[in-house]
Amino acid sequence: MNFKLKIYITTLFLAMVNGLNAQVNVVLVEPTVQKFIGEVSELDRSKYFNIHAPGKTPLLESFYKEYNVEQSGRGFYGPGIDAKKLMGEVGVYPKFNGKKSDKSLAVTRYVATEHPRNLYKEGINLEASSNWAVNYFKNTKKSNRPLWYEPMNEPFVHAKDFYEEKDWDPVAELRVKTEMSKLFRALAEKIHAEPSLKNIKVMGYSAAWPSFELKDFQNWKTNMGLFLDIAGDQLDAISYHLYDGINQVGQENKRSGSNNEAIMDLIETYSHQRWGFIKPHAITEYGGIEVSEFSLIRNMQSIRSQNAMIFGLLDREDRLEISIPFTTDNAKWHINKANNYLPYKAVLWRAENMGVPKNQITGWVYTNRIQFYELWKGVKGKRVFVSTSNPDIQVQAFLDEKKIFVALNNLDDNAQQVALDLSSIKSNVKDILVKSLTIYKEDFPRYYEKTVSSIPEVFSIDSAETIVLEFNLKNSMTFKNQIKSKRYYSSNYLVPIEANNELIFEFNNVALGVGFAKLSMSIGRGHDLSKTPEVFVNGSKVEVPLNWKGYDQANRKKFFGAIEIPVPIELIKQNNSVRVTFPDTGGHLSSLILDVEKIIDTNN
């Protein structure tokens, strides 16, 4: 390992521990060091840059081509609604046509899902329903046979629609959710047993409300935990939705940052404990929720959340199946008298003459949501080593021959000063294309592109601003080192916190080397309770930062978030014991994960 990289690692650790309250946020980017997340380094754009719409309309085709988006959206159609149209009611199915084939049938790259009311009713015949689904997918046209099958959209928040007891009756809720989960399992089992449908991946349960910490984590136990215990063995991916705001039910959330990380870390820890590997995440909707009538300003608010969330999703590419920002096409179904002929809240296209019936629309134009795709459309390549002294300043970077892309986002509610260290390429920079998108709550967004010869040593990044810097180089760069990240999961999770009671977590068979490490500690507890326990790694105390990704969550009933704790790499052994002690009682430590990033010198 070269000396310069040793300096970078030392600087990184000191910045993470001491720089949280600094006036200037240090962001390090070292393009000579290739970063791997697990075994993945190359950015797979098809996992991230999608639209919540299937198909190949002329509008979509033009969009895919111009903005470097691969068709992999989501649509509402499947075996349930098809049978309902043919037979007139849910749970009654056409006769099978008897067609058999062992040949693997082609699929179309999109997620097929349905409204629960079209597929499920209480007491449904699981065998008949799953047999019909197999028959439907075998005999439908390719465009209706999806790569991903997500049987129902957000079913658990609609459980109350399927029983006769009063709404939210706990016994009835559990009964219906259990049967829904069994339907997911039956569908997955039948589809996986059919050779001709081996290209279809089944996932669920498309959770709308992952506030796992509520009721002292009973919300986990009676929702995602219940579902995974029943259906998880048969699933190819675990799907759910991440939103800032209120989705279908529940409290006002701002999941961007630590809350998202805690949700995903708990699912991963459960997955590793149950199966010994991580079943991939499928984030089939994400962004921000606006509940008022459409306006051009409100339409853009979701992009603030999409930009904040995509940085965290990029850090999980090796265990991410698909992620779909909730931006739709022109959603013509919404343009009717009841909706004042206005667009749907999440559209990418609007009528150029809004407020008229569909037959009077003269053409379609992009809303400002196109700026999300404009901002990111050029980004590609292999990951490079990055770090940030402030978790609220998110950073990603990629090298593609003569281009380096550096993306930055500010989660803080205030503007931040950033010192971007890219000193190793200073003499090799030809020019820099600066793209910036800032989302204002009460005004139109600010988007600009500008080519410059250099950027200031220290510059400001506004609240809700995302910047993509495209460094055009004079000469191509090659990697001199690699850094590989690996996650180690503990066997215990959802551990109750009691005052002065030592919580012990073991991390064994850790690959040793030069690099750095951190603990991702997720806790769900009252706002008046401590978030800074005493933490000892193999007997040595490490400091818990007072800052984490995103805001303080004060508007939520409880804090539920991941706090990253830097650990000196010399403390890490092959077998490790971490002891955590809180000074007060209440809540749970939902997961503790050890992340180790090890440097590999490719010159040796």
C-alpha positions as CSV (number, residue, x, y, z in Angstrom):
1,M,0.0,0.0,0.0
2,N,1.4,3.4,-0.9
3,F,2.1,6.0,1.7
4,K,-0.4,8.5,0.3
5,L,-3.2,6.1,0.9
6,K,-2.1,5.6,4.5
7,I,-2.4,9.3,5.0
8,Y,-5.9,9.3,3.5
9,I,-7.1,6.7,5.8
10,T,-5.6,8.4,8.9
11,T,-7.2,11.7,7.7
12,L,-10.5,10.0,7.1
13,F,-10.7,8.5,10.6
14,L,-9.7,11.8,12.3
15,A,-12.3,13.6,10.2
16,M,-15.1,11.2,11.0
17,V,-14.4,11.4,14.8
18,N,-13.5,15.1,15.2
19,G,-15.0,16.9,12.2
20,L,-18.7,16.5,12.9
21,N,-19.0,20.0,14.3
22,A,-16.4,21.6,12.0
23,Q,-17.2,24.7,10.0
24,V,-16.0,23.0,6.8
25,N,-16.9,19.5,5.8
26,V,-14.1,17.5,4.3
27,V,-14.9,15.2,1.4
28,L,-12.1,12.9,0.2
29,V,-12.1,11.4,-3.3
30,E,-9.2,9.2,-4.4
31,P,-9.7,8.1,-8.0
32,T,-6.6,5.8,-8.0
33,V,-8.4,3.5,-5.5
34,Q,-11.2,1.3,-6.9
35,K,-14.0,0.7,-4.4
36,F,-15.9,-2.6,-4.2
37,I,-19.2,-3.1,-2.4
38,G,-18.9,-6.8,-1.7
39,E,-17.8,-7.9,-5.2
40,V,-19.5,-5.1,-7.1
41,S,-17.7,-2.0,-8.4
42,E,-19.4,-1.1,-11.7
43,L,-22.5,1.1,-11.5
44,D,-25.5,-0.9,-12.8
45,R,-27.7,2.0,-13.9
46,S,-30.7,-0.3,-14.5
47,K,-31.0,-0.8,-10.8
48,Y,-31.5,2.9,-10.1
49,F,-32.6,5.0,-13.0
50,N,-36.1,3.8,-13.7
51,I,-39.6,5.2,-13.9
52,H,-42.8,3.9,-12.3
53,A,-44.4,3.0,-15.6
54,P,-44.1,-0.1,-17.8
55,G,-44.3,-0.2,-21.6
56,K,-42.9,1.4,-24.7
57,T,-45.1,4.3,-25.6
58,P,-43.5,6.9,-27.9
59,L,-43.1,9.2,-25.0
60,L,-41.3,6.5,-22.9
61,E,-39.2,5.3,-25.8
62,S,-37.9,8.8,-26.4
63,F,-37.2,9.3,-22.7
64,Y,-35.4,6.0,-22.3
65,K,-33.0,6.9,-25.1
66,E,-32.3,10.5,-24.2
67,Y,-31.9,10.1,-20.5
68,N,-30.0,6.7,-20.4
69,V,-32.9,4.9,-18.7
70,E,-33.5,1.2,-19.2
71,Q,-37.1,0.0,-19.3
72,S,-37.7,-1.6,-15.9
73,G,-40.7,0.1,-14.4
74,R,-43.8,-1.1,-12.6
75,G,-47.4,-1.7,-13.7
76,F,-50.7,-2.8,-12.3
77,Y,-51.9,-5.9,-14.0
78,G,-51.7,-9.6,-13.4
79,P,-53.6,-12.9,-12.9
80,G,-56.0,-11.5,-10.3
81,I,-57.5,-8.7,-12.4
82,D,-57.4,-10.9,-15.5
83,A,-59.6,-13.6,-13.8
84,K,-61.8,-10.9,-12.3
85,K,-62.5,-9.4,-15.7
86,L,-63.3,-12.8,-17.2
87,M,-65.3,-14.3,-14.3
88,G,-66.8,-11.2,-12.6
89,E,-65.5,-11.8,-9.1
90,V,-62.3,-12.5,-7.1
91,G,-61.4,-16.1,-6.4
92,V,-63.2,-17.6,-9.4
93,Y,-61.0,-18.7,-12.3
94,P,-61.3,-19.7,-15.9
95,K,-60.7,-23.3,-16.9
96,F,-57.1,-24.2,-17.6
97,N,-56.3,-24.7,-21.3
98,G,-54.0,-27.6,-20.5
99,K,-51.0,-26.1,-22.4
100,K,-47.7,-27.5,-21.1
101,S,-44.2,-26.5,-21.8
102,D,-40.8,-27.2,-20.2
103,K,-39.3,-24.4,-22.4
104,S,-38.3,-21.4,-20.4
105,L,-40.6,-18.5,-21.4
106,A,-39.3,-15.0,-22.0
107,V,-40.1,-12.2,-19.7
108,T,-40.3,-8.4,-19.9
109,R,-38.2,-6.3,-17.6
110,Y,-40.7,-4.7,-15.3
111,V,-42.5,-5.3,-12.0
112,A,-46.1,-6.6,-12.2
113,T,-48.3,-5.9,-9.2
114,E,-52.0,-5.5,-8.5
115,H,-54.4,-3.9,-6.1
116,P,-55.2,-6.3,-3.3
117,R,-58.9,-6.1,-4.0
118,N,-58.3,-7.8,-7.4
119,L,-56.4,-10.8,-6.1
120,Y,-57.4,-11.5,-2.5
121,K,-60.5,-12.1,-0.4
122,E,-60.7,-13.7,3.0
123,G,-60.9,-17.4,2.8
124,I,-59.5,-17.5,-0.7
125,N,-58.5,-20.9,-2.1
126,L,-54.7,-20.8,-2.1
127,E,-54.3,-23.8,-4.3
128,A,-56.7,-22.6,-7.0
129,S,-55.3,-19.0,-6.9
130,S,-51.7,-20.1,-7.3
131,N,-52.6,-22.7,-10.0
132,W,-54.4,-19.9,-12.0
133,A,-51.4,-17.6,-11.6
134,V,-49.2,-20.2,-13.2
135,N,-51.6,-20.8,-16.0
136,Y,-52.0,-17.1,-16.6
137,F,-48.3,-16.4,-16.8
138,K,-47.7,-19.5,-19.0
139,N,-50.3,-18.4,-21.6
140,T,-50.2,-14.6,-21.6
141,K,-48.1,-12.6,-24.0
142,K,-44.5,-11.7,-23.2
143,S,-45.3,-8.1,-22.4
144,N,-47.6,-9.3,-19.6
145,R,-45.1,-11.8,-18.2
146,P,-42.8,-9.8,-15.9
147,L,-39.3,-10.4,-14.7
148,W,-40.5,-9.4,-11.3
149,Y,-43.9,-10.5,-9.9
150,E,-45.0,-8.6,-6.8
151,P,-48.5,-10.2,-6.3
152,M,-50.1,-7.3,-4.3
153,N,-49.3,-3.7,-3.8
154,E,-49.2,-2.5,-0.1
155,P,-51.6,-5.2,1.0
156,F,-51.3,-5.0,4.8
157,V,-52.5,-1.4,5.0
158,H,-55.6,-2.6,3.2
159,A,-56.2,-5.6,5.5
160,K,-59.1,-3.8,7.2
161,D,-61.0,-3.8,3.9
162,F,-61.3,-7.6,4.0
163,Y,-62.9,-8.5,7.4
164,E,-66.2,-7.6,9.0
165,E,-64.9,-6.5,12.4
166,K,-64.3,-2.8,13.1
167,D,-61.3,-1.2,11.4
168,W,-57.9,-2.1,12.8
169,D,-59.2,-4.9,15.0
170,P,-56.0,-6.6,16.0
171,V,-57.3,-10.2,15.9
172,A,-58.8,-9.7,12.5
173,E,-55.8,-7.8,11.2
174,L,-53.5,-10.7,12.2
175,R,-55.9,-13.2,10.6
176,V,-56.0,-11.4,7.3
177,K,-52.3,-10.6,7.2
178,T,-51.4,-14.2,7.9
179,E,-53.6,-15.4,5.1
180,M,-52.2,-12.8,2.7
181,S,-48.7,-14.0,3.6
182,K,-49.8,-17.6,2.9
183,L,-51.0,-16.5,-0.5
184,F,-47.7,-14.9,-1.4
185,R,-46.0,-18.2,-0.3
186,A,-48.3,-20.3,-2.4
187,L,-47.9,-18.2,-5.5
188,A,-44.1,-18.2,-5.2
189,E,-44.0,-22.0,-4.6
190,K,-46.2,-22.7,-7.7
191,I,-44.3,-20.3,-10.0
192,H,-40.9,-21.6,-8.9
193,A,-42.1,-25.2,-9.4
194,E,-43.1,-24.5,-13.0
195,P,-40.0,-25.0,-15.4
196,S,-41.4,-22.7,-18.0
197,L,-41.6,-19.8,-15.5
198,K,-38.1,-20.0,-14.1
199,N,-37.3,-16.5,-15.4
200,I,-39.9,-14.9,-13.1
201,K,-38.8,-13.6,-9.7
202,V,-41.4,-13.4,-6.9
203,M,-41.1,-10.7,-4.3
204,G,-43.1,-9.0,-1.6
205,Y,-44.9,-7.9,0.4
206,S,-44.6,-4.4,-1.0
207,A,-44.8,-2.8,2.5
208,A,-46.2,0.7,2.6
209,W,-45.5,1.4,6.3
210,P,-42.1,0.2,7.5
211,S,-42.3,2.1,10.8
212,F,-40.9,-1.0,12.5
213,E,-40.1,0.7,15.8
214,L,-43.7,1.5,16.7
215,K,-45.4,-0.2,19.7
216,D,-41.9,-1.2,20.9
217,F,-41.3,-3.0,17.6
218,Q,-44.6,-4.9,17.6
219,N,-45.1,-3.2,14.2
220,W,-42.2,-5.3,12.9
221,K,-43.4,-8.5,14.5
222,T,-47.0,-8.2,13.1
223,N,-46.0,-6.9,9.7
224,M,-42.6,-7.5,8.0
225,G,-41.5,-10.1,10.6
226,L,-44.8,-12.0,10.3
227,F,-44.6,-11.9,6.5
228,L,-41.0,-13.1,6.3
229,D,-41.6,-15.9,8.8
230,I,-44.4,-17.2,6.6
231,A,-43.5,-16.4,3.0
232,G,-39.8,-15.4,3.1
233,D,-38.3,-18.8,2.3
234,Q,-40.0,-18.7,-1.1
235,L,-39.2,-15.1,-2.1
236,D,-36.5,-14.0,-4.5
237,A,-36.4,-10.4,-3.0
238,I,-38.0,-8.5,-0.2
239,S,-40.0,-5.5,-1.4
240,Y,-41.1,-2.4,0.4
241,H,-41.6,1.4,-0.1
242,L,-39.6,4.2,1.4
243,Y,-41.2,7.6,1.6
244,D,-40.7,11.0,3.2
245,G,-44.2,12.0,4.3
246,I,-47.3,9.8,5.0
247,N,-47.8,7.0,2.6
248,Q,-51.1,5.2,3.2
249,V,-51.3,5.3,7.0
250,G,-49.1,6.2,9.9
251,Q,-47.0,9.1,11.2
252,E,-45.3,11.9,9.3
253,N,-41.9,10.5,8.4
254,K,-38.7,11.8,6.9
255,R,-37.0,8.5,6.2
256,S,-34.1,10.0,4.2
257,G,-30.9,9.3,6.0
258,S,-30.6,7.3,9.2
259,N,-34.2,6.0,9.3
260,N,-33.8,4.4,5.9
261,E,-30.5,2.8,6.9
262,A,-32.1,1.4,10.1
263,I,-35.0,-0.1,8.2
264,M,-32.7,-1.8,5.6
265,D,-30.2,-2.9,8.3
266,L,-32.9,-4.7,10.3
267,I,-34.1,-6.5,7.2
268,E,-30.6,-7.5,6.3
269,T,-29.8,-8.7,9.8
270,Y,-33.0,-10.8,9.9
271,S,-32.2,-12.2,6.4
272,H,-28.7,-13.2,7.4
273,Q,-29.9,-14.8,10.6
274,R,-32.6,-16.8,8.9
275,W,-31.0,-17.8,5.6
276,G,-27.2,-17.1,6.0
277,F,-27.2,-14.6,3.2
278,I,-28.9,-11.4,2.3
279,K,-32.1,-11.7,0.2
280,P,-31.9,-8.6,-2.0
281,H,-33.9,-5.4,-1.3
282,A,-36.5,-4.4,-3.9
283,I,-37.6,-0.8,-3.3
284,T,-40.5,-0.7,-5.7
285,E,-41.5,2.8,-4.8
286,Y,-39.5,5.6,-3.1
287,G,-39.5,9.4,-2.8
288,G,-41.7,12.0,-1.1
289,I,-45.5,12.2,-0.6
290,E,-47.5,15.3,-1.4
291,V,-51.1,15.1,-0.5
292,S,-52.5,18.4,-1.9
293,E,-53.9,19.0,-5.4
294,F,-51.3,19.0,-8.2
295,S,-49.1,22.1,-8.7
296,L,-45.9,22.4,-10.5
297,I,-44.0,23.2,-7.3
298,R,-45.6,20.3,-5.3
299,N,-44.9,17.9,-8.1
300,M,-41.2,18.5,-7.7
301,Q,-41.0,18.0,-3.9
302,S,-40.5,14.2,-4.3
303,I,-37.2,14.7,-6.1
304,R,-35.7,16.2,-2.9
305,S,-36.4,12.8,-1.3
306,Q,-35.4,10.7,-4.3
307,N,-32.0,12.4,-4.5
308,A,-31.4,12.0,-0.8
309,M,-32.4,8.3,-0.8
310,I,-30.5,7.2,-3.9
311,F,-27.2,7.9,-2.2
312,G,-27.9,5.3,0.4
313,L,-29.3,2.8,-2.1
314,L,-26.1,3.2,-4.2
315,D,-24.2,1.9,-1.1
316,R,-26.1,-1.4,-1.3
317,E,-25.8,-2.3,-5.0
318,D,-24.5,-5.8,-4.2
319,R,-27.7,-6.6,-2.3
320,L,-30.3,-4.5,-4.3
321,E,-32.6,-6.2,-6.8
322,I,-34.2,-3.0,-8.1
323,S,-35.2,0.5,-7.0
324,I,-37.9,2.6,-8.6
325,P,-38.3,6.3,-7.9
326,F,-42.0,7.0,-7.7
327,T,-42.3,9.1,-10.8
328,T,-45.0,8.1,-13.3
329,D,-45.5,8.7,-17.0
330,N,-48.4,11.1,-18.0
331,A,-51.0,9.0,-16.0
332,K,-53.8,9.8,-18.3
333,W,-56.2,7.8,-16.1
334,H,-56.1,10.7,-13.6
335,I,-57.3,13.4,-16.0
336,N,-61.0,13.5,-15.4
337,K,-63.7,15.8,-14.0
338,A,-63.4,14.6,-10.5
339,N,-59.7,15.6,-10.5
340,N,-60.4,19.0,-12.2
341,Y,-58.6,17.5,-15.3
342,L,-55.3,18.1,-13.5
343,P,-52.3,15.8,-13.7
344,Y,-51.5,13.1,-11.2
345,K,-49.2,14.2,-8.4
346,A,-46.1,12.2,-9.6
347,V,-46.1,12.7,-13.4
348,L,-43.1,13.2,-15.5
349,W,-45.2,14.6,-18.3
350,R,-48.2,17.0,-18.1
351,A,-50.5,18.3,-20.7
352,E,-49.2,21.5,-22.2
353,N,-52.7,22.9,-21.7
354,M,-53.6,21.6,-18.3
355,G,-57.1,21.6,-16.9
356,V,-58.9,20.3,-20.0
357,P,-60.4,16.9,-20.8
358,K,-58.1,14.3,-22.4
359,N,-59.7,14.8,-25.9
360,Q,-58.7,18.5,-25.8
361,I,-55.1,18.0,-24.8
362,T,-52.8,19.5,-27.5
363,G,-49.5,17.9,-26.4
364,W,-47.3,16.7,-23.6
365,V,-44.3,18.5,-21.9
366,Y,-41.9,17.4,-19.2
367,T,-42.5,18.6,-15.7
368,N,-39.5,19.7,-13.6
369,R,-39.1,16.0,-12.5
370,I,-37.1,15.5,-15.7
371,Q,-34.3,17.4,-13.9
372,F,-33.6,14.3,-11.7
373,Y,-32.8,12.3,-14.9
374,E,-30.9,15.2,-16.4
375,L,-28.7,15.5,-13.4
376,W,-27.8,11.8,-13.3
377,K,-28.0,10.7,-17.0
378,G,-24.2,10.7,-17.6
379,V,-23.1,9.0,-14.4
380,K,-21.4,5.7,-15.0
381,G,-18.2,3.8,-14.4
382,K,-16.5,2.0,-11.5
383,R,-16.7,3.2,-7.9
384,V,-13.8,5.0,-6.4
385,F,-12.8,5.6,-2.8
386,V,-14.8,8.4,-1.1
387,S,-15.3,9.6,2.4
388,T,-17.0,12.5,4.2
389,S,-16.4,14.1,7.6
390,N,-20.1,14.8,8.0
391,P,-22.8,12.1,7.5
392,D,-25.2,14.8,6.2
393,I,-22.9,15.4,3.2
394,Q,-23.5,12.4,1.1
395,V,-21.0,11.5,-1.6
396,Q,-20.6,9.0,-4.4
397,A,-17.9,8.9,-7.1
398,F,-17.2,6.8,-10.3
399,L,-14.3,6.6,-12.8
400,D,-15.1,6.0,-16.5
401,E,-11.8,6.2,-18.5
402,K,-11.3,10.0,-19.0
403,K,-14.2,11.0,-16.7
404,I,-14.6,11.2,-13.0
405,F,-18.1,11.7,-11.6
406,V,-18.5,13.1,-8.1
407,A,-22.0,13.4,-6.7
408,L,-22.8,15.3,-3.5
409,N,-26.0,15.8,-1.6
410,N,-26.8,17.9,1.5
411,L,-29.2,16.3,4.0
412,D,-28.9,19.2,6.4
413,D,-31.5,21.8,6.8
414,N,-28.8,24.5,6.3
415,A,-26.2,25.2,3.7
416,Q,-22.9,23.6,4.3
417,Q,-19.3,24.5,3.4
418,V,-17.5,21.6,1.6
419,A,-13.8,21.2,1.0
420,L,-13.5,18.6,-1.8
421,D,-10.1,16.9,-1.9
422,L,-9.3,15.6,-5.4
423,S,-5.6,16.6,-5.3
424,S,-4.4,13.5,-7.1
425,I,-6.0,14.5,-10.4
426,K,-5.5,18.3,-10.2
427,S,-2.9,18.5,-13.0
428,N,-4.9,16.1,-15.2
429,V,-8.2,18.0,-15.3
430,K,-9.2,19.5,-18.6
431,D,-12.5,21.0,-17.5
432,I,-15.4,20.3,-15.2
433,L,-19.1,20.1,-16.0
434,V,-21.1,21.2,-13.0
435,K,-24.7,20.1,-12.7
436,S,-26.7,21.3,-9.7
437,L,-30.4,20.8,-8.6
438,T,-31.9,22.5,-5.6
439,I,-35.4,21.8,-4.5
440,Y,-37.2,24.6,-2.7
441,K,-40.4,24.0,-0.7
442,E,-42.3,27.1,-1.8
443,D,-40.7,27.9,-5.1
444,F,-39.7,26.3,-8.4
445,P,-36.4,24.3,-8.3
446,R,-33.1,25.7,-9.4
447,Y,-31.3,23.7,-12.0
448,Y,-28.2,24.7,-13.9
449,E,-25.3,23.3,-15.9
450,K,-22.0,25.1,-16.3
451,T,-18.5,24.1,-17.6
452,V,-15.7,25.6,-15.6
453,S,-11.9,25.2,-15.6
454,S,-11.7,24.6,-11.8
455,I,-13.8,24.7,-8.7
456,P,-13.1,26.6,-5.4
457,E,-11.2,24.8,-2.7
458,V,-14.2,25.4,-0.4
459,F,-17.7,25.8,-1.8
460,S,-21.2,26.0,-0.5
461,I,-23.9,23.4,-1.0
462,D,-27.4,24.5,-0.1
463,S,-30.0,22.5,1.8
464,A,-31.7,20.0,-0.6
465,E,-29.1,20.6,-3.2
466,T,-27.6,17.8,-5.2
467,I,-24.4,18.4,-7.3
468,V,-22.9,16.2,-9.9
469,L,-19.4,17.2,-11.0
470,E,-18.1,15.6,-14.2
471,F,-14.3,16.0,-14.4
472,N,-13.1,15.6,-17.9
473,L,-9.5,14.4,-17.8
474,K,-6.6,15.0,-20.2
475,N,-5.4,11.4,-19.8
476,S,-7.1,8.2,-18.8
477,M,-6.6,7.0,-15.3
478,T,-5.9,3.5,-14.0
479,F,-6.5,2.1,-10.5
480,K,-3.4,1.5,-8.3
481,N,-5.2,0.0,-5.3
482,Q,-8.6,-1.5,-4.4
483,I,-10.7,-1.2,-1.3
484,K,-13.2,-3.9,-0.6
485,S,-16.1,-3.5,1.9
486,K,-17.7,-6.4,3.7
487,R,-20.5,-6.5,6.2
488,Y,-20.5,-8.8,9.2
489,Y,-23.9,-9.4,10.9
490,S,-24.4,-10.3,14.5
491,S,-26.7,-13.3,15.5
492,N,-28.8,-11.2,17.9
493,Y,-31.1,-8.3,16.9
494,L,-34.1,-6.5,18.4
495,V,-32.4,-6.5,21.7
496,P,-34.3,-4.7,24.6
497,I,-32.3,-1.9,26.2
498,E,-32.1,-1.8,30.0
499,A,-30.1,0.7,32.0
500,N,-26.5,-0.4,32.6
501,N,-27.2,-3.8,31.2
502,E,-24.3,-4.8,28.9
503,L,-25.4,-5.9,25.4
504,I,-22.9,-8.3,23.8
505,F,-22.5,-8.8,20.0
506,E,-20.1,-11.2,18.4
507,F,-18.5,-10.8,14.9
508,N,-16.4,-13.8,13.9
509,N,-14.3,-14.8,11.0
510,V,-13.5,-11.2,10.0
511,A,-10.9,-10.9,7.2
512,L,-8.1,-8.7,8.6
513,G,-6.0,-6.1,6.8
514,V,-5.2,-2.4,6.4
515,G,-8.2,-0.2,6.0
516,F,-10.9,1.1,8.3
517,A,-14.0,-0.1,10.1
518,K,-17.3,1.2,11.6
519,L,-20.2,-0.1,13.5
520,S,-23.7,0.7,12.2
521,M,-25.8,0.8,15.3
522,S,-29.6,1.1,14.8
523,I,-31.8,2.0,17.8
524,G,-35.5,2.6,18.2
525,R,-36.3,4.5,21.4
526,G,-37.9,7.6,22.9
527,H,-36.5,11.0,22.0
528,D,-35.6,11.7,25.7
529,L,-33.5,8.6,25.9
530,S,-29.7,8.3,25.2
531,K,-28.4,7.7,21.7
532,T,-24.8,7.6,22.9
533,P,-24.1,4.4,24.8
534,E,-20.7,3.3,26.0
535,V,-19.3,1.0,23.3
536,F,-16.3,-1.2,23.8
537,V,-14.7,-3.1,20.9
538,N,-12.5,-6.0,22.1
539,G,-12.1,-4.2,25.4
540,S,-11.3,-0.7,24.0
541,K,-13.7,2.1,24.2
542,V,-14.8,3.9,21.0
543,E,-16.7,7.2,20.8
544,V,-20.2,7.4,19.5
545,P,-20.8,10.4,17.3
546,L,-23.4,13.0,18.1
547,N,-24.4,13.3,14.5
548,W,-26.0,10.9,12.0
549,K,-27.4,10.9,8.5
550,G,-30.4,13.2,8.2
551,Y,-32.5,15.1,10.8
552,D,-33.2,14.5,14.5
553,Q,-36.6,12.8,13.8
554,A,-38.2,15.0,16.4
555,N,-41.6,15.0,14.6
556,R,-41.8,11.2,14.9
557,K,-43.2,9.3,17.9
558,K,-39.8,7.7,18.5
559,F,-36.3,7.9,17.1
560,F,-35.4,5.0,14.8
561,G,-32.2,5.4,13.0
562,A,-28.7,4.0,12.2
563,I,-25.7,5.8,13.9
564,E,-22.3,5.0,12.3
565,I,-19.5,4.6,14.9
566,P,-15.9,4.8,13.5
567,V,-13.7,2.0,14.8
568,P,-9.8,2.1,14.6
569,I,-8.9,-0.8,12.3
570,E,-6.2,-1.9,14.7
571,L,-8.9,-2.9,17.2
572,I,-10.4,-5.4,14.8
573,K,-9.5,-9.1,15.3
574,Q,-10.5,-12.2,13.5
575,N,-13.1,-12.8,16.3
576,N,-14.6,-9.7,17.9
577,S,-16.7,-8.9,20.9
578,V,-18.6,-5.6,21.0
579,R,-20.2,-4.5,24.3
580,V,-22.8,-1.8,24.4
581,T,-24.2,-0.2,27.5
582,F,-26.9,2.4,27.7
583,P,-27.5,4.6,30.9
584,D,-31.3,4.4,30.7
585,T,-34.1,1.8,30.0
586,G,-36.4,1.8,27.0
587,G,-36.6,0.8,23.3
588,H,-34.4,-1.7,21.4
589,L,-31.1,-1.9,19.7
590,S,-32.5,-3.3,16.5
591,S,-29.3,-4.2,14.7
592,L,-25.5,-3.8,15.1
593,I,-23.5,-4.4,11.9
594,L,-19.7,-4.3,11.5
595,D,-18.5,-2.8,8.2
596,V,-14.8,-3.4,7.3
597,E,-13.2,-1.8,4.3
598,K,-9.9,-3.5,3.5
599,I,-7.2,-2.1,1.2
600,I,-5.7,-4.3,-1.5
601,D,-2.5,-3.1,-3.1
602,T,-2.7,-4.3,-6.7
603,N,0.9,-3.2,-7.4
604,N,2.3,-6.1,-5.3
